[in-house]
């Protein structure tokens, strides 16, 4: 199978990435990358250092994404102009906190509380005051 660019034309660092993270690549590409690393006589300690750096980089990316998710919030204009979508997301997505959306979870809790209180006030007014 031919890859674009061909495995043999790729940089050594790319080959290390392909060979050591097989779940992200085509199995044939992984096999070819391992063979190409053997042909190039890449030292194992160099490969291990590169893999450690790549793992740290991936971990840092995950941490940044988690922090970004935790701070993500519904905007005020979404509540005004797109309330039905916001409400639908609030009612259907019960795993916000588990998924890391801490601020959205808090906003959902407050918004649903306010809506519940408003519904209660309207119900009481409708049944007892009228």
QUICOR-V58572 format. One record per pair of residues at least 4 apart in sequence whose C-alpha atoms are under 6 Angstrom apart, sorted by the first residue. I is the first residue (numbers start at 1). J is the second residue. Records with the same first field share a line. If there is no record, write none. Layout:
I = J ; J
//
This chain:
15 = 19 ; 33
16 = 20
17 = 21
18 = 30
19 = 30 ; 33 ; 34
29 = 33
37 = 42
69 = 100 ; 101
70 = 100 ; 101 ; 102
71 = 103
73 = 103 ; 104
77 = 81
78 = 82 ; 83
79 = 83
83 = 87
84 = 88
88 = 92
89 = 93
90 = 108
95 = 99
96 = 101 ; 105
97 = 101 ; 102 ; 105
107 = 111
108 = 112
112 = 116
122 = 126
124 = 128
125 = 129
126 = 130
//
